[in-house]
């Protein structure tokens, strides 16, 4: 088994992180104590976590294992776990089970960010084809480079644009300061003449209310949860990207789990993935109704925003930016190997013009 690497003294792990790390052994024969699993999950407060991830680990899995397994889960953004360190923590075994937002590790590992670069998937059907095409490569890279077993690929609702002042289309981002959460979102905003402002999710509202940003790219439902509908006027509904995440296990930790538990997880986690995708796609549509006050708003707060749908010109501009900026910059960060990665995975399943290697 790999020895866990030590972290440099200038970047210590938070003290409360260890409340969420897995440390358990299969009980000896005759013992009643269940195997204890501790999992680091996705973002707190969103339906993907509260309605799906958390109930699966704390309720469904113990029931399926007839009480021989007990699990606890904590969202990484409330567990003191730096999102950009999650993959490293999985690789070293410090976190044996964890959810990794690809946008947060894409700067250091750009190849992993490819299936959710900004401007690539303008609808859920395209995203599904992209992820299906890329999954075998994602599995291989995680296994060979990071000692991580891929168990699921989750999505969050579409990342859309909230703006404090009226917005009619993508070109209106010119001259505006826009909150972004990934390098390719920043490239997208810059290509439109805007100024990207990298901001953590937890700091998004304070940045908007202070006037530091004019617009924010984030999920429609999560934006409503934060209260963006109260301080912004326009909701541009084009999916910029989807907040793709992987759920994985440290390969050494996975290997020592009991065989029957591994079988149950391999059977059940694809079903959890399906439910999370369905929830995220529903939330993408429901968030528009919620933020505008035009329809049902279960679990949210009705707003009075104006929804702005992308035009054919907006879609043409998205494709142009994907070809001329997003992919060009991504390939520069990723290297020549990634040209072949793009060509053999995603290029064949997206639009022919966008599929050309820059």
N, C-alpha and C positions, 0 to 999 in steps of 0.2 A: 504493500500500500504506500502511496506517496506520502512523504512527510509534508506537513503544512508549512508553507513559507512564512517567515516572519515579516511583519510590515514595518516600514521605516519609522523611526521615532518621531518624524515630523508629521505623520499621518496616523495617529493611534485610532484603534477602534473605540467607538463610544462605549461607556460603561454599561449602558442599558442594552447594548446589542446582544449580550450573551443570554438575555432572557429568551431569545428567539432561536438559538442554535440547537440543532439536533444532537442529542447524546444519549444513546440507549443501547441496550443489548436485548436479544431475544430471551425471554425468561427461561430459566431452567425448568426441567420437567417437575411438575407438582407445584410450581409457584403460580399464584393467582395474579401477580402483578403483570399488567399488559405491557407490551412493547410501546415505548413512548416515542412518538415522532413529533418533531417540531419543524415547522415549515415557515419560510418567509414568502409571503404572497405579494400581490400587486398593490395598486394604489388604494388607500383607505377611502371609505365613504362612497365609492361608486358601486353600482349594482353588480358589476363583474366580480367584485370581491365580496360584498355583503350577501348577495343572493346566491352565489355559485361557489367561489373558491372556499370561503370560510365554512359554509354548511357541508361541503363535500368532505373536508378533512375532519371536522369536529363531530359530524353526525353520520354521514353516509358510510364512510370508510370503517369506523368502529362497528357499525351495524353489520356490514358485509363480512367483517372479520370476526363476528360473534364475540365481541368484547376482548379479543386477544390483542387488539391494537387500540391505543388512544393517541389522538393527535391534537396539537394546538397549532394555530397559525397566527402570524402577525403581519400586517402590511409593512412593506419595507420602509415607507415614508413615515411610519410612526414607531419603527423599531430601532431607529438610529443607524440604519444601514444605508450607506451612500449608494445611490442608484448606479453611479458609474463604476462602482467597485463590486457589484453583485456577481459579475461573471468571474472575476478573480477569486472571490470568496467561494464560489462553487468549485472552481478549478482546484483550489487548495484543500477543499473539504471542510473549511470553516463553516460554510453553509452547505449541508448535504442536499437540501431540497429548496429550490428557490425560483422565483419569477424574475426575469430579466427584461426590462424595457429596452428594445434594441436601439431606440433613439438615444439612450443614455450611454451606450457603449460603442455607438457607431463612430465616434471621433477617434477612438483608439483602435477599433477593429472595423473598418469601413465595409469589409466584405459582408459582415453580418447584417448591415443596415440596408443592403440592396433591395430586398423585397418590399420595403416600405419607404423608399425615398420619396420626397415631395413631388407631386405631379404625376406619379406613375399610375395610380389606380383611382379613377374618378367615380367608380361605383363598386359595390360589394362583389358583384359577379366577376369583375376583372381582378379584384384582390384575391378572390378564391382561386382563380386560375394561376395567378402569380405565385401564391403561397404553395399550391400543390406542385408547381414546377420546380420551386426552389427547395422544398422540404428535404429531398435526398441529399442535396449539397449542404444544407444546414446541419443535418444529422451527422454527415461525415466531418465537417469542420469542427463541430463541437466535440465530437468523439476524439478526433486525431490531434487537435490543437489544444484543447482545453480540458480533456479528461472528463467531459460532461456527457451524460446520456440525455438526449432529447426525448421528452415525454409528451409535450403538447405545444401548440402554437396558438396563443390567444390574440384577440384584437379588442381594442376599445372602440367606442363610437367614432365616427368620422371626425377628423380634426377640421373644424370650420373656422370662419373669421368673424369675431365680434368687433364692431367699430363704434366708437363714441359719437362720431358724426356720420351723416349719410354716406352710403357707399353704393354705387350702381354696378360696379364691375371691378375686375382685377386691376385695371389701369388706375383706379382711384387710390391704390396703395402708394403711388408715387408721392414722395415727400413725407410719408407718415412713418412714425415709429411703431413697430409691430413686435409684439411678444412672440418669440419662437422657442422651441424646445429641442431642436436638433440642427445639425449642420446643414442638412439639405433644405430644411425650412428656411434657414437663413439665406441660402443661395437663392431660393425661390423669391423671397422678399426683395433681395438686392437686385435681382434681374428685373423687377418691376419698378425699381427706383425708390424703394422704401428702405428704411433703416431697421435691420433686425436687432431685437433686444433680447438676448438669451435670459430667460427667467424661469426659475423653478416654479412648479405648480403651486407650492405653498405661498410663494411671494407674488403670485399673479395679481390678486386683488389689490394689494397695497401699491403695486406698481401702476395699476390703472387709476386708482383713486388719487394718487399723487400727481397724475398727469405726466408721468415718465413715459408712458406708452399711449398711443392713440387707438390701437387695435390689438387684438390678441388672437392667436391661433390656438385653439384648444377644442376639446370635445363639447358638443352642444349640450349634453346632459350635465357634464361636470361643470361647465360654465354656469349653468343654471344653479347648480348646487352651491357654487361659490357666491352667486349673486350678481353675475355679470349682466344679467337682463335688467337690473335696476340702474346700471350706470352706462349702458351702451344703447345705441339706437338701431344699428343695422346688423343683420345676421346674414352673411354671405355663405350660402349653403353648399358651395362646391367642396367636396372632400379634398383637402390638401394632402393628407395621408391619414393613416388609421391607428397609429399607436400600437404597432405590432409588438408582441412580447413572446418570449419562449419560457416554458416551464421545464426545468431540467433537474437532474440529480447528479451529484458527484459520482463518477463511475465506480470508484472503490466502495463508497457507501452503499450504492445500489447493489453491488455484487454480494455484499454480506447480508442483505435482507433475506428472510426466509422465502423460499421459492413460491409458496402459495400467495404471499403478500405481493411479490413481484407480478405474478399472474393477474391478480385482482387489479393492481394499478395499471397494468398494460391494457386491461379490458375496459376499465372505467374512465381513465383520463381522456381517451378520445371522445367519450360521451360528454365529459365535462367541457372539453374544447368545443364540441358542437353547440352545447347550450350557451356558452359564453359568446360564440359567434352570433347565434340567433338573438341573444339579448342585445348585443352591440348594434346589430342591424336595426332591430326594433327601436332602440333608443335613439339612433340617428334620425329616424323619421319623427318619433314622438317629441324629440327635443325641439324641433322646429315649431310644432304645435304649442308646446309648453312656453317657449320663450316669446312667442308672438301672441299668446292667449287665444289662438284660433282653434283649439281643440283640447282633447283630454290632456291632463297634466298630472298623472298618477306619480306620486313620489317627488314632484317638483313644485315650483311656484310659478303661476301664470305671470307672463310678462306682457309688454306692449311693444315689442321690437317689430321692425319691418324686415321680413324675410326677403332676401334678394337671390333669385335663382340665377345660376350661370347661363349666359347666352352662348350661342354657337361661336361667337368671337372670343369669349372667355375660354372656351374649350380649345379653340385653335391656339390661343396664346399659351395655355397650359402645355400643350404638346410641344410647341416651339421651345419653351423654356426647358422642358424635360430634355429635349435633344441638344440644345445649344449651350445649356448652362449646367443643369443638374447632373447629367451623365458625364459631361466633360470634367467637371470638378471632382465628381466621385471617382472617376478613373485616375485622375491625377493623384488623389489621396491614396488610392487602393493599389495602383500599379498594373503592370501589363498582364499579370495573372488574372486580374479581375475582368479584363476584356473578354477572355475566354469564358470566364464564369458567367458573365452577362449573356454571351452568345449562345451558350449551351443550355441555359435555364430559362430566363425570363423573356429574352428577345423573341423567341418563336411564338409566345402566347399573347403578346400585346400588339397594338396597332403597327402595321408594317413600317410606317414612317418613323414612329417613335422607336422601333426596334433596331434601326440602323445604328451601328456603333459610330459614335462621333469621331 
